[in-house]
Every structure is written in C-alpha cells, then in structure tokens.
Amino acid sequence: MSAVRLTAVVDDVDPQTALLRVTDYRRWPEASDAVRSVSVEQTGVSTAVSTWEVSFRGGLMRWTECDVLCADALEQRFSLIEGDPLEFAGAWTASERSGGCTLRLTGEFDLGMPSLRHVLDPIAIEALEDAITDVLETMFAGRIRVGRAEPVAR
C-alpha cells in the first residue's frame, strides 16, 4: 500500500464549513480537469455513496466509495466499495487554527499491480496531488496555502 498526505491552511473559513465544502464531491468536476464525473447518492444523514470517473495515464479510473461524515469530529472517512483500485481508503479532517482552519487528507491505496508499483504509485500520488490541489485552490480561491503531498510507501 502507498499513502498520500496533504495539508492545506485555509484563511477566514471555519473548520466545519471548510470540511463540508471540500467533501461536496459533486463540485469536484468543476474544479479539476482530471475529475471527469462524480455522482453522489445520500444513503443516510451522514453517509453517502459516491461514484467517480477520473482521468489517469491517458485512460479512466472508475470506482465507488462509501463516504461517512462525522461533523462533530470534523472528519469525513471514505472507503472503496468497488472499482479499479484494489484498495482505497482515507479521511479528510479539519481543525481550527488562528484566523481559519487546517484541512488534512490522509489516504492509502493499492492499484493492484505489484510488479508495476514502483512505477505507477508515484504517478498516482502526483495525479492525486495535482487534482486535489486544483480542487482546493478553486474552492478556497485566494484563501488557501496547500502543502504538497508526502508519498509514503508501506
């Protein structure tokens, strides 16, 4: 499994508002060219199933994930239900800081190609990093500083 970590400092936005904005996945296709489509079906008060289609290496990756929001904990967890990655899970968290908040993404994935892991995982991390940075910069224009993801091999 490989992991990706990304941190963003958002000025003048409270943590709950920032978390709800970044996890409104219906808006992601407008914010990043890499995200072709996302459909979201609310399955409960704090749960949803989202279906993704994302450009990757000249093709498309498709998957469906379960998204669980815990607003009181300022966290949204996501986990793969089915799709192209073998494994994909993680969380968005938000925390208060002076003058705004900090958003953090932690995620782990396995593309399911062990012999190509050393080649594909860094490409996947960069693609995730670029798409998420586009989304954050669009959603929080002029109020955000994004720290690039830190790849972690496991």
Beta strands, then each sheet from edge to edge (+ up, - down):
strand 1: 2-11
strand 2: 35-42
strand 3: 47-56
strand 4: 59-70
strand 5: 75-83
strand 6: 87-97
strand 7: 100-110
strand 8: 144-147
strand 9: 152-153
sheet 1: 2+ 3- 4+ 5- 6+ 7- 1+ 8-
sheet 2: 2+ 3- 4+ 5- 6+ 7- 1+ 9-
end
